[in-house]
Amino acid sequence: MGRAGRRLPALAALFYGALAALVLLGVQDVMFLYEENRCSMTYMYEYPEYLKIKLPKKTARRYPAYELYLYGEGSYAEENKNLLLTGIPVLFLPGNAGSYKQVRSLGSIALRKAEDVDFKYHFNFFSVNFNEELVALYGGSLQQQTKFVHECIKVILKLYRDQEFAPSSVAIVGHSMGGLVARALLTLKNFKPELINLLITQATPHTAPVMPLDKYLTDFYTAVNNHWILKAQDLRNLTTLSVAGGFRDYQVRSGLAFLPRLSQHDSALSVVSSAVPRAWASTDHLSIITEDPKKRMSVLNHHFVRHPAKMFEENPEAFTNLTGAFMWITVKGSKWTYSVYNDSDGKYFAFPLESHRKSYSHVYCENSMLVRKYFFNVWSCFLFSFLFKVVMLKLPDYPSLSHIVIQVPPAVGNKYTLGCEFFKEDSRTVQLPVTHLFSFGLSSSKILLNSTGLIYNVQLQHFNQIGLVFLLGYKDSSDHVTWCFRVPSLAEISAKLHIAQPHDDSSLPQLIIYSSPDCQYEVSKHYPFILVFQIVRFHAGAFPVYIVSNILLTYGGQLSTLRSTGQCSDFSLELVRTAKPYKVEPLISIVVFLQGFNWFREIWESLSLPEVDAAVLSSQDAWFPLVSLILFLFGTGIAYWSGVFFSTSLRLFSSLWLTLIRPTELQKDKLITPRRLCGMIPLALVSWTTCGAFAVLIIYLQYLFKVLKVKAQSSVDSIPEATQSPSNNKTLAEAVNSLKMHITILNLFTWIVLLNLPSLIYWLKNLRYNVRLDPDPCRSTAVILVCILEILMNSSTSEVKSSKLLKIAAKVPLPLSVAMLAFGRMHLYRVPHFVTFSLLLHVLCCFV
């Protein structure tokens, strides 16, 4: 090999190493680089107790793994042991691998709140034990969970039937997948919608599954979302709130937690926890349990969207008496500040509006006594909201208002500052254009604000892409002003969209700056390299598709090289040569483009072909330019280094094998023997009668053991010189050739095992209840794979390279890779089918 030939693998290793490093940095950004956890842990004053509710025998027999509990503490738990309940029923549904004991946080806080009002209103918190099932990864039990919750609701309401005012419905709080199960109740044929009046979901992926690993999971999502869209008219009496976790929740990104947009369903609200004002404030019990759905929606909007720092009032008083012997002071200027320290006398400041209406459109006031924190809004990005309590009124909205009155109570021992100003909206609004997406942080746009007031509104034009960073800095422009914002001179805040801008929303995102007079502010924004990291956040679930696609292309390249040269190339070298994005991406892009035409869509549907996943993602605003290319390159980098790691591991384990076991002489194995049939048939029966993933794991371990054995036997150091001959050398060369092909097949098969692992874990956890996994997402595939791999592990390249089908087998991986990227991004369970078909052709090459 020449110098240039030797340089190519080194450059490829460097390039793919850089890609793998970017992936790792993206994972670090998603999992570790976020704002600090400002949530407080809930504590109990008494020991928690979980009272198991006895279920009807038929229900207990049908769902042996599930249970229903009532939460309680101390004396409250003792009183409820006889199940004479008088509270408002609330049912908590845990999520993926969640425990029924998670209800403690809600139940304990609710109990303390009830004690504050002498149990005038209180809740009875029930919780369902789903046996901590992995329902986010295995969808076979979601329908079963939904039916069990229906039975639980009926059991709970029966506990109140002897009450004078027995409740006819329950409120449900669902965490993660528990929220989706709650929504699925409405899809049951015999379920009455009036059994639920309020549904609150926390970090529930409503839009799509995080990892669509089986068909049951995607079908369940389709059924639930279609029902909520088509039957929106029937859901008006159900008030639904979805709370997303923000960027700290790296398991369920906030974009997935938004409820489907329903044109006729006006009683649903989706918020992000970081955008909820005064999130630490309590909720009044009476308002939230009302039977009026419009009032329930008003309460949710009050606490989770507006929250004007006071409790909800359905009909607030139109008149307020200003009591107290306070001094009255009239303020006529357009700007006013007032500082108070240890003042024992209260004051009223009156601002006449008549003289200001012609010149100004808004009035803004702030109080520096209260502490408030910055927060991010899911669409309007209110980034800075430091250390003040503010109020702003639009004067045309109050035409009959003659004065604004500010009451300043006595401030004994306190110090605070008040400030008010009248301004015209246009004079405080600045537009900042967004730099182009493809600038990759090399350019930025900025504006300079010479602050003369207290508030500025920066409108961000065309801010509809993910991965935007705001850089907000300031400069002191006056000798007597020594602080601006009381933060470091350069502040950088990362603001990222959870979802793209809705098509029916033409408003501009806003950056509200609460400023200080005589300070100078520089606001700039640009697309940094973190745009690449955002791809990890939004599309990490598609990584397996792109990795397997690259390995499949490499596998096809090895078969092609075997056909043309008679030798099987090394995995890493073939990956560099074969795995090119231009081979697969253009065709998918052309199909997505053509699907925009009705004639092509009709032809596509007449062929019963599924919709291309990229088109679906584009319709959901989850796709943006170059994302597929970057994902493909990431997949190439991961595939390259996973291949290096796999080969290195095999080398180390084979060396360990040689030290423990004396190697035997290399022999050519027969493809099918009675002994192998005796091993194949029982494994096929295991996959059909117990769990397909279990049989897949067993045959994978057998294959791995076989490859380790061949690797040890084919080691040159392990063969004595006395036994070396031309025939032995030929056998050794053939074994090395076959070993390269086996390593690639094992690499492919490793990902099949990983994708089927959740169903295996589910089966093992529920083995005491049922030996057979039903439904099993990989039962049929497992039977086929057992037969294929039992033959392939004993095959060699000498049998394949003379096959008449080798040409077809070498060309098929390319269209399969294209199909995998087209139809597997949102349906990961399809990936094993494409790999199985390719391996089936390999088996046929051994015989034909």
N, C-alpha and C positions, 0 to 999 in steps of 0.2 A: 504493500500500500504506500502511495506517495505521501509527500509532506502535506499536500492539500487534503488528501483523503484522511490523513490522521487528524488534521485540524478540524474537520467537519464535526466529528462526534464531540470534541471538546467544546466547540461553539454551541452545539445543540444542547449539551449538558448545561452550559452557562445560561442559555436562553430559557430552557425549561426550568432551571433552578430559579431564575428571576420570576417566572410565572407562578411557580409554587410558593415563592416568598410573598408575592402579592396576595395570593389566596389566604395565606396565614395571617398577613396584616389585616385583610378584610375580616377574617374570623375574629381577630383581636378587637377590631373596631366595633363589631356587632356585639360581642360578648363582654367586653370590659371597658370600652371608652364611651361612657355615658355619664349623665349627671349623678351626683351622689344620691343614695337612698334616703329620702326625707320622710319615709313612712315610719310611723312609730309602732312598736310591738304592742299588742293588746295584752293586758294582764288580768288575772282573775283574783278575786278576794276569797273565793271558796273553791273547793276541789270539784272539777267537772265530773258529771255523771252522764252516762249514755244509757237510757232505759230502752231495752229492746221491745218493740211493739210486736205482739203476736199477730201473725198473719193467718188468713184462712188456709186450711189444709191444702186446698187445691192450688192456691197461689204459692205456698211454700214448697209444694212438691214440683210445681212447674219451674220455679226459679230457686233451686236449692242454694245457689252461690250468693244470692242477694238478701239483704236485710233492711229493716226500717227501724230507726232509733229516734227517741225524743231526748233533746238536750236539757240539762238542768244543772244547778249548782246549789249546794248546801240545803237550806230549809226549803227553797223553791223546788228542788229535786225531790225532797221527801214528800212534799204536798202533792206532787204530780204522779206519785207512784200508783195511786188508785185510778189515774187517768180521768179524773173529773176536771177537765180542762175548761178554762173560761177565757183564754186569750185569743189572739188572731193567729190562725195557722199559717206558718211559713215553711216551705219545703226547700231544703238545700240539696243540690245535686252536684257531687264532686266531678272532676273532669278526668283527663287521662292519667291513669295511675294514682288518682286522688283518693284520699281517705275520708270517710264519713266524719272523722273527728275534726276536720277543718271547719266545721260549723261552729266550733268553739268561739272563734273571733267574733262572729256575728251575734251568737247567742249571748255571750257574756256582756258585750256592750249594750245590747238591747235590754238585758236584765237590769243593768245599772240605770239606764234611761227610764225604765219603768218604775224603779224605786224612787227616782226623782219626782215622779208625779203620783206617788202613792198607789201605783198599779191601777190608775184610772184607765189607762190603756197599756196593754202589754202583749207581747208576741209569744207564741209557742213554736219553738224552732224544732223541726223534724229534719232528719238527715238520712240519706239512702247510702247503704254500703254496697258498692258495685264490685267489691272484691279487688279493687285497685287494678282494674283491667286496662290494657293499653289500647283504648278505643280510638286514639288519634292515629294509630298505625295499623290496627286491625279492625275493620268495620263489620265483621261478621256478627258481633254481639250488640250493635247499636239498636237494631229493631227490637231485640229482646229487652234491652234496658228501657226502651221507650214504653213497651207494654207493661213492664213491671212498675214504672212510675205511675202509669194510669191506675193500676191496682192500688198503689200506695195512696193516691189522692182519694180514692173511694173509701179506703180504710180510715184515713185521717178525718174525713168529714163525718164518718159514722161515730167517731169519738165525741162529737159535739151535738149529736141529734137530740139529746135530752135537755139542751139549753133552751132558755126562753127565746133568745135571738140567735139561733144556731147559724153559723156561717154557711153559705152555699158555695163558696169558692176559696181557693188558697192563693197565696202569693208564692212565687217560685224564684229562688236565687240560684243561678247555674254558673258554676266556674268552669272555664275552658269548654271541653266537650259536653259538660253537663248542660250548658246553655243551649247547645244544638239539640240535645235529647229533649229538652223542654219544648223547643219549637216544633220538634217532630211529633209531639203529642197531637197536634192539630191535624196531622195526616192520617191518624187512626180512624177507621170507619165508624166505630161506635163511641168516639170521644165527643163529649159535649163542650164546646168552646167556653161556655159560661162557668166551667169549673176552675178557670184561671182568670184572675182579674188584673194581676200585675206580674210581669216577667222582667227580672233584672239579670243580665248576663255579664260576667267579668272575664275579659280576655278570651272570649269565645271566637274561634275562627268561623264566622258565618258564611263568608263568600266562597271559600274553597278549602279543602284539607291542606294542612301544612306539608304532609308527605303522602301523596295518593298511592299507597302501596298495594291496594287491592280494589277489585271492582265493586265490592260491597260498600266500600267507603265512598267512592265517587257516586255510585247510584243513590246512596242514602242522601248525600248532599243535593243531588239533582232533584230528588223527590221533594225534599223539604223546601228548597228555594222556589221550585216551580209552584208548589202549593201556596206559599206565601204571596207569590206574585199573582197567580190566577184567582186566588180566593181572598184578595186583599179587602174586599167589601165585607167579608164575614169577620174580619179581625178588628173592627173599629172599637169594640168594647174591651179589647185587650190592650193595655198600655205596656209598651216594651221599651226598655232602656238597655243599651249596649255600651259598656265601659271598656275601652281598650287600655292597655298598660303603658303605652308610650314606648320610647326607645330602650328602656330598661328591660322590657319583655322581649328577649331575643328568640324565644320559642314561637310566639305568635305575634308577628308584626301587626301593627295597628291597622294597616290597610285591610287585612282579612277580617277584622272585628267589626266592620261597618255592616249594618243590616242592608239587605237589598233595597234599592231605591223603588219605593212603591208610590205610584201616582195617586192611588186612592186611599192609602193607609197613612193618615195624618196623626196617628197615635204612637209613632215609633221615633226614638231619638238615639243617635249614636254620638258618643263623645270620647275624647282621649283624656285619661286621668290627669295628664300634665296641663290640660287646658281647662280644667274645672276650677272656677274661681272659688276661693275660700274652701278648699277641699276638706279642711279640717272641721268645718262647721257641722253642727248636728241637724237632723231632719225632724220636723214635728210629726208625731205619730198619727195624729188625727187626719191631717190632710192627705197623707199617702194611702190611707185605707178607705178613702171615700169610694162610693159606688159609681160616682159620676166619672166616666173616662176622660172628659174634657178637663175636669178639675185635676185629675191625676196627672194629666199631661202638663197642665199649668204649674203644678208643684215641681215636676221634674225639670221643666225649663227654668223655674225660679232658682233651684238649688244647683243644677249642673251646667247651666248656660249663663244666666244673668247674675244671680245672687247679689242684690244690692245691700249686703251687710245687715239684713234684718230677716226676721222670720216671715214665712209666707202668710199673706193676708188676702182672702178671696175678695173682700170688698173693703179696701183700705179707707180710713176716714178721710173725707174731703177737707175737713177743717181741723186745725190743731190750735189749741190755746197756748200762747206763749206766756208762761207763768214765771214768777220770780221778780224781785225788785232789782232788775238789772238796768244798767245804763244803756241808752239807745244812742247809737252813733251813725250818722248818715255818711256813706262813702260815694262821692260823685266821680272820682277818677276812673280811668279805664284799667289801671293797674294798682294793686294794693297788696301790701304785706304787713303782717302784724306778728310780733314775737311776744310770747308770754313766758314768764318764769315766776313761780311761787306767788301768783296773783290770787288774792282771796275774794275779789269782786268779779261777778260775771258780767258779760256785756252782750248786747245785740248790735250787729252791724247790718244796716239796711242799704241795699244797692238799688237805686231807682233805675228802671229799665227804659223808660221812655226816651231818655236822651241818648241811649246807646243803640237803639234798634236800627236806626238808619245807617250807622257806620259799621256795625259789627253783626255777625251771625251767630256767634257762640260765646258762652261764658264758661270759664274753667276755674275751679278752686281746688286747692290741695291742703292737706294737713299732715305735718311731718311727725306727729306724735305716735300714730299707729305704725306698726311694722307690717310690711307686706313683702312678698317675694315675687321674683319674676316668674313668668310662666309662658308656655308656648301654646298657641291656639292651633288647632289642626289645619285651619285655612288662613285666617288672619293672624299673622305671627306677632303677637304682643310680647316682645322679647324683654323689654325693660319696664319694670313696674316697682321700682325700688322704694322702700322706706316711707311711703306716703299712702294716705287715703285720699282718693280723688273723686271729683264729680264734675261732669260736663253736661251742659244743657244747650240744646239748639233753640235759639230764641223764637224763630217762626213757629215752633211746635207749641208755644205757650203764648198765644196772642193776647189773652186776657190778663196775663200776669203783670202786675205793676211794680213789684219789688222782689228781690231775693234777700232773705234774712238769714244770717249766720249767727247761731247762738254759741257763745264762748263761755262755758261753765267756769266756775272758780278752779284755779290750777294750783292748789296748795301742794307744794313739793314736786310739781311737774314742770317740764319745760317743753314747749313745742312752738312751731311756727306755722302761720297761716298765710296763704297767698292766693289772690284771685286776679284774673285778667279777662277783659273782653277782647275778642279778636275776630277777624274775618277769615273764614275757612280757607279761601284761596291763598292768603298770605302765609299760612302755616302748612301748606301741602306742597310737597316736592316729589317729583317722579324720578325714579332711578331705573334706567334700562338694564336689562340682564345681558351679561356677556354671552357670546355664542357657546353652545354646548361643546363644540369641537375645539374650543380654545384650550381645554385641559388645564386651566389655571394659569396659562401664560399671559392672559390679559384680564383686566378687571375694569369695572366702571365705578366711579366714585363721585360724591358730591360733598361740598363744604358748606356747613351751616354756621353762620355767625349768629349765635343765639341772642335774641333780645326778649324772648318770652319764656313761658314755662312748658310749652308743649309743641311738638312738631309731628307731622304725619308724613312718613316717607312711603310712597306707593311704589311697589315693586312690579315693574312692567314685565309681562310674559313669564312670570314665575310659575311655570307649570311642569318643570322637570325635577327629577329627584337629584339630591346631592349638591345643594347650594350652600355656600358658607358666607355668612355676613362677618365683615370685619369692621367693628365700630371703635374709633379712637377719638381722642379729644386733645385740644391744646388750650392752655390758659392764656387768654388774650388781654388780661388786665392785671395790673400790679397789685390791686387790693383784693382780687379774687384768688384764693389759694386752693380751691377744690372745685371739681366738676364731677358729679356722680359719686364722689368718694370711692372710686375704684382705681386700679392701676391705669397709667396713661394710655395703655393700649389694651383693649379688651377684644377678644375674639370669641364669637359664639357661633356654634354650628347649628344651623336651622335646616332641617330636612323635612320634606313633605312625606306624610304617611300615605297619601293617595294623590293622584294627579287631579288637576282642576276639573270639576264636572263640566260637561259640555253645555249644560243649561245655566251655568254660573259665569257671568261676565264681570263680576267684581274683581278688583285688584287686591292682592294680599297687602297688608299694611304693617309697617314697622313704626310703632308709636314710641316716640322719644320724649320722656319727661325730663326736660332740660333745666339748666340753671342759667340765669341771665349773665351776659358778659363772658360766656364761655364759647369756645369754637369747637365744632364737632366735624369730624371727617367720617363719612359713612361710605364704605366700599363693599362691593360684593363680587365674587368670582366663582367659577367652577374649579375647584381644586382637584387634585388627583384622587380625593376621597370619593369621586364619582365611581371609580372602579370598585371601591369598597362597598358602595351602595348596591352594586350588583350582587355581592355576596349576601347582603341583607334581604334583598327582594327575590333572588333566584337561586339561593344555595340548594334548595330542594331539587333543582334540576341537574345538579352536578353529576349524580350517577348516570344519567342518560348520556351526557357528553363524554364522560370517562369511558363508559362501555362502548360508545360509538367509535372512539379513537382506538380502543383495543380491537374492536371488530374489523376496522379498516386495516390495522396491522396484521391481524390474522389472515385476512384476504390477501394482503401483500406477501405474506409468507407462503401461502399456497401457490400464488402466482410465480414466486421465485423458485419454488420447488418444481413447478411444472417446466420452467424455462431452463433451469440450470441443474436440476437434480439435487440441489442442496437447499436446506432450510436456513434462512437468514436469522441472525440474532434479533431478539425482540426490540431492543433499543434502536438498533440501526434501521430496522424496518419501519418503526414508528416515525422516525425522522423522515424517511423517504415517502411514506404512504399517507400519513395522517395530515391532510391538507384541508383547510376549511373551504377552499374554492371548489372542492369536489362535491360538497353537500349543501352549503348554504345558498348558492344562487338558485338552485331548483326549488327550494322551499320558498324563497322570496318571490319567485315567479308565480308559484301556485297561490300564495297569499294575495298577490296583486290581482291575479285573474279571478279570484273569488269575489272581487268587488263587482264583477259583471254578472248580471242575472243569467245569461245563457250558459256561462261556465258553471255557475252554482247549480243550475238545473241538471247539467250533465253529471256533475260531481255527485249530487244526491241520487240520481238515477242509478249510479254504480254502487250505491249503499256504502260509500266511503265516509268515514268519520271526519269531522271538521278538523282542520289543521290547528294544532294547539297555539301556534304563533298568532293566528287570526283571532282566536278567543282571547288571548292575553292582550292583544291590541284593543279589542272592544272593551276590555275591562281597564284600559289605561295603565296596564302593568308592563307595557313593552315600550322601549325607546330605542333610538338608533344605535347600532353597533353592539347591542347587548348579546345577541346570539354569537357574533364573532368573538367577543371577549370570553363568553362562556366556553366556546369551543377551544380557544387557546388555553384557558384555565384547565379544561378537561385534558388537553394534550399534556400539559405540564404535570398534572397529577398522575396521569397514566404512565408517563415516562418514569417518574421517580418511584411510583408504586411497583413498576416492573423491576427497577434497580433493587428496590428493597426486597422484593419477592425472590429474585435470583440470588441475592446475597444471603438471605435467610436459608434458602435451600442449600447453598454451599456450606454454610455453617452447620446446619443440622446433618448434612451428609458426612461432614468431617467427624461429627460426634458419633454418627452411626458406625463409621470405620473404626473408631477407637473402642467401641463396645462390641461390635459383631464382626466376625471375619467375613469378608465379601465372598460371594459365590461367583462362579463363572457366568458370563453373560450368555443367555439363551434366548432364542426367538420363541415368543409365546404364541399359542394358537388363539385366534379371536374368540371362538366359542368352544367350550368344552362342557361335558355333563356337570362338572364341578361348578363351573361358573353359572350355568343355568340354575343350579340348585341355590346359588347365592342371589341370583337376579330375581327369581320368582318370589321368594320370601320378602325381599325388599319392596317389590311391587305391591305385594299384599299389605305390607306395613303402611305404605303410602296411601293405599285405598281404604284401609280399615281403621287407621289411627290418625296420623298427621303427615301430610305430604312433605312439609318442611323437615320433619324428623328423618324421613327416608333420604331426602336430598342431602342433609348433613352427614348421614352415615356414608353414602356413596362418595361424597366429597372427601371425607377422611380416608376412605379406602384409596381413592385416586392419589391423594397427597402422599400416603404411605408408599404406594407403588412408585411414584416419581422419585421419592427420597431413596428408595431401594435402587432404582436404575441409576440415579445420580451417583450413588456410592459405588455401584458396580462399574460404571463407566469412567471412574476416576483413573487416570493413567498411573498414579502413584500406587493404586491398590492392586495393579496387575503385575504378577511376578515376571521378570524378564525371561525366565525359562519357558513360560507358556505363551510368550508373544510370537505370533506368526502372521503371514499375510492375511490368512483367513480371519484370524482373531482381530487384526488391525481393521479389516473391513467391517467386521461386526461392531467393533468399538466406534468406528466413524459413523456407522448407521445408527448406533445407540445415541451418540451425541446429537446427530441430526434429528432423531425422533424426540429427544429430550427437549430441544428448543420448541418444538410444536406442542409438546405436553405442557410446558411452562405457560405458553400463551393460552391454551385451553383452560388450565387451572386458574389463570388470571381472570378470564371471563367468568368461569364458574364461581369464583370467590364472590363476585358481585351478585350473582344469582342467590347464593346462600345468604348474603347480607340483606338483600331485599325481601327474602322470605323469613328472616329471623323473627319479626314481631309475631307472626302466627305461631311459630314454634314456642315462643315464650308464653303466649296466651294458652296454648295447649298444655304446657307443663304446669302452669298455675291452676288450671281447671281439671287436671288429670283425675283428681279424687272424685269429681262429679260425673265425668264422662270420658271414656277412653278414646272416643272418636271425635275429632274436631269437625263440627258441623255449624255453619258451612266452612269448607276448606278452600281457600283461594288458589292453592297450587296443587290440588290432588291429581288432576289429569296431567299437568305438566310434569309432576314428580315421577309418575309412572313412566313417561316417555324418557325423561332424563336418566332414570335408573338404568333403563335398557341401553341408552346411547353410551353412557359413561362406562358401563361394564364392558362394552366392546372397545371403546376408544383407549381405555387405560392399558389395553394389551396390544394395541395397534402400533405400527411403525410406518415411517415415511416410505419405505421400500414398497409397501402394498399400495400406498396412495398415489405415488408419482407415476405409476403406470396405468392409472384408472382412466377410463374414457370420460368419466364425469368430472375430472379434476378441473377442466376449463370452466365448467359451469360453477363448480364449488368455489373457485377462485374469484369469479366475478360477482357472485351473489352478495357477499358482505357489503359491497358499496351501496347498492339500492336498499339493503336492509338498514344500513347506517342512516341513509336519508330518511327512510320510513320511521326509524326510531326517533330521530330528532323532530320529525313532523308530527308524530302521534304519541310520543312518550313523555314529553315535558310535563304535562298535566296528568299523565296516566302511567306512573312508574311500573305498574304491574304488567304492562305490555312488553317491557324490556326483556324478561326471560323468554317470551315467545319468539322474538326475533333471534336471540342467541340459540335457542333450541333448534329452530329451523336450519340455521347455518351448520350446527353440529350434526344434524341429521343427514345433511348432504355429505359431510365428512365420513360418516359411517357407511353410506352407500358407496363412497369411493373405495372403501376397503374391500368391497365385494365385487364391484362392477369394473 
